[in-house]
Amino acid sequence: MNRKVMQRLMWKDARTLAPLAVATVMAIIGFNALWWLIADTVTDLHHETRLGLARMIWIVLPNLLAFGAPALLVGGEEESGSLAWLRTLPASWRGVSISKLLVALAALVGVWMLGSFLYWLQWVILPEHVVAWAENTGNLPDWSAVAVVPNWVFSLALLLTGFITAYWFRSPINALLAVLPAMIVFAIAFVSVEEYLLETTLQGRPRWQSISALQFWSVLTSPIVVAIGLLFALHQWMARRRLAGPDESLGRRIKQRVSGDAFRPPSTVPTSWYGVSLIHRRPTKTQALLWQAARQNVWILSIMTLLGALGITAAVWGRSAGEELASLVAAVALFGIAGSTFYGDSVRRRGVFLADRGVSTTLIWRTRLMPTAIAVAIVFLAMSASQLLCSMVYPGGLQSDEFLLCTLLIFVGYALCQLVSQWAPRPVFAFLAAPVFAVLAFLLFYPLFDAYNEGALWAALVSIPVFLFASWRLTPRWLSGSMGRDYTARFVGYFALALVLPYLLVLATRIATTPAEQTQWRTRMLAYQFPQRPAGDKPIQIFAAGAPNEDVFWNTHLRVELLFSPKSDRFDERMALELESETSVGEFVSFDELVARIPYWPEGYTAGADAGSLGRFGTDQINVELRVARVLLKWSRMVREEARLGRAAFQQMSEITEYAEWCAAEILHRHLDEHSLTPKISRELVGLFPDDSLVLESRRNSLIKSWQYGAAEPDPSTYFGIRPSLPQIEFIRSIESLRRERFVDQTVMLAEQHWRSGSMAGIWTVPNFTHSAAEAGLYEVFRPMFWWQGVESIERLKNRVR
């Protein structure tokens, strides 16, 4: 073959491969740029996830080209008929195969170089704290040949294996399916040889740090050369068999042996289920088109549906590393199902036959969707049944949010990929473009998901009718073959609309449900004047120990530890000092130490608790508990006085006073039930509780003071010392910041009006307060006041002693 013929063959192959190569280059550039932008905008992205996805982009996209190039160069030409046309030209089979291999290899080397450069650039522009984390945890990339060459060898082996299967199978889809098991066998064999020669156990994760460059090259050069040489030899043999051998497959030869029957009159006895159906009635247009659509892809759909059902079942039940492989198999199967929606009619433009005969485009569109939609529904039912059985057998499987996410990925992914199947410039290209567009859509959608989680998932469902409507509207152009720039522009427009709609829906809902600004109330609260401290009164110093530690306060086992030395040393002496102190709270004893002396808190009084208490404190247990109650009520009154003057923060006031009064009430209830208190002592202790006016005024004034501090902060989203986790994307952050500020105002206004009215009813009884506090992120701030048991206990105690 002369040089000019070879150049023209390579030019033709380059034109054939150009869509996939250009798409891969755009995907590498776009995904790297997009991921770099998204990584700085999401709120809780772990460094390991960020670096792992950057590495995935570097490795997966070049391998995707190596995976799809043979099917496009060989299978695509088989579908278009140009491969048979090449057999009529004065070009040797060797030149044709070498031309395709060189073009694919050049494209693979190019995308590997581009991907490696952008992956290196990702590390150059990484923030310093991410690089420092990678250095400390050993996650820095290894650019040595020992770590990089195996990736290149795998890509080359994947390319050669793809050509082998493409020459072997006439259907490009069958060739793509055969590549996966073939590469698994090759990878297992190569890794086994590698482990044996290097005398190290890799266990699926190569520990290249333990292998020197000299050891690597001296030991593995020969196996690599032999493996690639064998694959190349097999590639040449399969190419000769396909390009120079008989142009007949086994199935075609079998058909030709019985082709003579085609010219005989039909038998009076039908021999197939379809023939039987024709005897009774003529099929409708819908039935005929549905049968034709299913028949075109019956083997693809059957295999993909089976793989998808098995993969997703194993993923739900999986409890090992195989779960990831099962999820990958299920994802590939679902991409294959959706990608085959319009595949059969796109081969050699078969759909034009239907369009020329006036068949309704809507009917064609509907009958093409039904087989793949049923296959996807079967996979979804397999996931649902597995989830149900898994939850019945043992508490496991997918969580509710994971199940919702999987459901979204299945149905939205199907709707998107069926549109890609119609748009693909070459039929087999749909199977390669579908996962790329799915990943692109997920990355563009991820900021919304990161900001709103489950709400964003529900909003993403609106993309399904958009994708389906797009393929329906574009079906007439697809059938007529008008798939130029205008068609692609419409496809991109629908794709963008489907991604923008969830953003618009969620953000419009967030804006519409934002409370109105309370201008007059804010002005009045900012100008609010607190009472002055009486002359001669000393300020109260509130120590951190005066507030309960939530972990200890509700945990009996942790409180018991405070009863033993050295934490309990000199407790009686310290409690006496605390009772005498008039200027401090929590200076000598802590709140947790006091509650630890109440053995029935928070479980309530039981006989077992009483017996245990006598063993721990002796016969003086009643006096100990009453002294604890006196300290707690003393603290409560002192803190409320400071709060009334605007000298105590609302959260500090509520944590100390509300829990202190509740614990004191439980102590008194216990001894009143046992008749161990005289009426005089009972009235004295109940009189230590702050009166209702002080309680209401302390709550209201401390709330206003804490709100004033937050309103004066440069960042208006910061209130009550809480800095919420807001999205990093500017326009979403501004909406959420304003929304939180308005809900904080509404929450504080509802509570302030409730207490100003003189009502002692629980704050949770105020209409819309609980929802407002949750939206404002202040639920934890008001939590001490949500314990209705405490409010009820104090009210019942006062009624008993009156």
Residue, then its C-alpha position, 0 to 999 in steps of 0.5 A: m500500500n502506498r503512502k497516499v492511500m494510507q494517508r487517505l485511510m487515516w484521514k477517513d478514520a480521523r473524521t470518523l473518530a473526531p466526534l468522540a475525540v473532540a467530546t473527550v477533549m471537551a469533557i476533560i477540559g470542562f470537567n476539570a474547570l467545572w470541578w475546580l469551581i464546584a470544589d470551592t463552592v460546596t460546603d462540606l466537601h471532604h479533601e479526599t473526595r475532592l482529590g479522588l474525583a480529580r484523579m477519576i477525571w484524569i483516568v476515566l476519560p482517556n479510558l472512555l476514549a480507548f473503550g469507545a474508539p474501536a466500536l466507533l471505527v469498526g462497528g460504526e462503519e459496519e452499521s453505515g456499510s463503509l466497512a464492506w465498501l472498503r473490501t472493494l478498494p485496492a487497500s490491504w486489510r493490514g493497512v486498514s487495520i493499522s490506520k484505525l489503530l494508529v488514529a485511535l492510538a494518537a487520539l489516546v496519547g493526546v487525551w492522556m497528555l491533556g488529562s495529565f497536564l490538567y491534573w497537574l494544574q489542579w494540584v498547582i492551584l489547590p489551596e494550601h490547606v488542601v495540599a498540606w492535608a495531602e502531605n500529612t495523610g500521604n495523598l500526594p500524587d505519585w508522578s513516577a513512572v512506576a505509578v503512571v505507566p500501569n495506567w497507560v498500559f491498561s489504556l493500551a490494553l483496553l484499546l487493543t481489546g476493544f479492537i479485537t472484540a469489534y472485529w470479532f462481533r459485527s454488532p458494536i454493542n455486542a463488542l462493547l459488552a464483550v470488552l468488559p469481561a475480557m478486560i477483567v480477565f486480562a487485568i486479573a491475569f496481569v496483576s497475578v503475574e505482577e504479584y508473583l514476579l514482584e513478590t508482593t501482595l497488592q490486594g487490588r491496591p498497588r503499593w508502589q511506594s514499596i517498589s523501586a523504579l529499577q525493580f519495576w523496569s527490570v521485572l515487569t518490562s518483559p511481561i508488559v511487552v509480551a502482553i501487549g505483543l499478544l494482544f497486537a497479534l490477536h488484533q491483527w488476526m481478528a482484523r484479517r479474519r474480518l476484513a479479508g475473510p468471508d463476509e458472512s457470520l455464522g448467523r447469516r450462513i444459517k439463515q442462507r441454508v433455510s432461505g429457500d423456504a422463503f419462496r415457498p407458499p406459507s404453511t396453512v398451520p402457523t408455526s410461531w406465536y406471531g403467526v398465531s396472533l395474525i390469524h385472529r386479528r391484525p395488529t394495531k399500529t401501536q402493537a406493530l411498532l412496539w414489536q418492531a422496536a423491541r425486536q431491534n434491541v431484544w438482546i441488548l435490553s435482555i442482557m442489560t436488564l438482567l445485569g442491572a437487576l442483579g447489580i442493583t440487588a447486589a449493591v443493596w445487599g452488599r456488605s463488602a468491597g463488591e458493593e462498589l463493583a455491583s453499583l458500577v455494573a448497575a450503572v453501566a446497564l442502565f446507561g446501556i438501556a437508556g442509550s438503546t432507546f433510539y439506537g435501532d432506528s438510528v442505524r442506517r437511518r431506518g427511522v426515515f422509512l417510517a417517516d416517509r410513510g406518514v406514521s405519526t411521530t408521536l406514536i413512533w416516539r412512544t413505542r421507542l420509549m416503552p421497551t426501555a422504560i419497562a426495562v428501567a422499571i424492572v430494575f427499579l422494582a428489583m431495587s425496591a424489592s431488595q430494599l424491602l426484603c433487606s429491611m425485613v431481614y436485618p436493619g440495613g440496605l439503603q437509607s431513606d435519603e440514599f433510596l431517594l437519591c438512587t431513584l432520582l438517578i435512575f429515572v432522571g438519568y434515563a430521561l436524559c440518556q434517552l435524549v442523548s440516544q436520539w441526539a448522538p451523531r452516530p448510533v454507537f456514540a450514544f452509549l459513550a456519550a450517555p455517561v458523560f452527559a450524566v456526569l456533567a448534569f450531576l456536576l452542574f446540579y451538585p451545588l444545589f444538592d449540596a445546599y438543599n439536599e433532599g429538597a433539591l432531589w425532589a426538585a430535580l424530578v421536574s427535569i424528567p418531563v423536560f427531557l421527555f418533551a425534548s425528545w418528543r419535539l425533536t423526533p420529527r427532525w430526527l426522523s427526517g435526518s435534519m440533525g445539523r446545528d439547529y438540532t444540536a442547538r435545540f438539544v443544548g437548550y433543552f438540556a440547559l432548561a432541564l438543569v436550570l428548572p430545579y434551581l428556579l423551582v427551589l430558589a423561587t420557593r425559598i424566596a416566596t416563603t421568606p418572611a416579610e421584613q419587620t421594619q417597625w419592630r426592628t426599630r423598636m427593638l434596636a432602641y430598647q432600653f434595659p433597666q439600670r442596675p440598682a446602686g450598691d448592687k454588685p455584678i454577677q460573674i457567671f462561670a462556664a461550670g454554672a451551665p450544664n454539659e448536655d452530654v453529662f446532664w442526660n447521661t447517668h453513667l457520666r454523672v456517676e463518675l463525678l461522685f468519686s475521687p478526685k472529682s468529688d473531693r471537698f464537695d460539701e465544703r465547696m457547695a457551702l462556699e457556693l451558697e454563701s457567694e453573692t457575686s458568682v455562679g458556678e465558681f466552686v461547684s459545677f452544675d453537673e456535680l449538683v445534678a450527679r447528686i440527684p440519682y433519679w434524674p432524669e429517669g424519675y424516682t424509683a425504689g432502686a434509685d432510692a436504695g442506691s442513693l442511701g448507699r452513696f450518700g448515707t442517711d443525710q441524702i435528704n439534706v444533700e438533695l435539699r442543699v442542691a435544690r437551694v444552690l440551683l434556685k439561688w443560681s436561677r434567681m441571680v442569673r435571671e436578675e442579670a438577664r433582666l438587666g440585659r447582662a446575660a446572654f439568652q442561651q446562657m440564661s435559658e440553659i442555667t435557669e430552666y434546667a435548674e428550676w426543673c431539677a429543683a422541682e423534681i427534688l421537691h416533688r420527690h420529698l413531698d411524695e415521701h412526706s419528708l418535708t414539713p409545710k414550712i420548709s416546703r413553702e420556704l423552698v417553693g418561695l425560692f423559685p423566681d416569680d412569674s414577672l421576673v421569669l418573663e422579664s428575664r427571658r424577654n430582655s436577654l432575648i432582646k439583648s442577644w438579638q441586638y448583638g447579632a444585629a450589630e454584627p457585620d455578618p447579619s447571618t450571625y445571631f446568638g453566637i451561632r454561625p450557620s453553614l451557608p452555601q458558598i455560591e454567592f447568589i444562593r448564599s445571599i438568599e439563604s442569609l437574608r432568609r435566615e435573618r428574616f426568620v430570626d427576626q420572626t422567631v424573636m418577635l413571636a417569643e418577645q410578644h408572647w412573653r410581653s403578654g404575660s403568658m406563662a404557657g410553653i413557647w411551643t404553643v405559639p403558632n408557627f414558632t417551632h417552624s420559625a425557630a427551625e428555619a432560623g437555626l435557633y431550635e437548639v437555642f430555645r431547646p431548654m424551653f421546649w421541655w414541657q415536662g419542666v414547665e408542667s413540673i414547676e406549675r404542679l409544684k406551686n399548686r401543691v404547696r399553695 
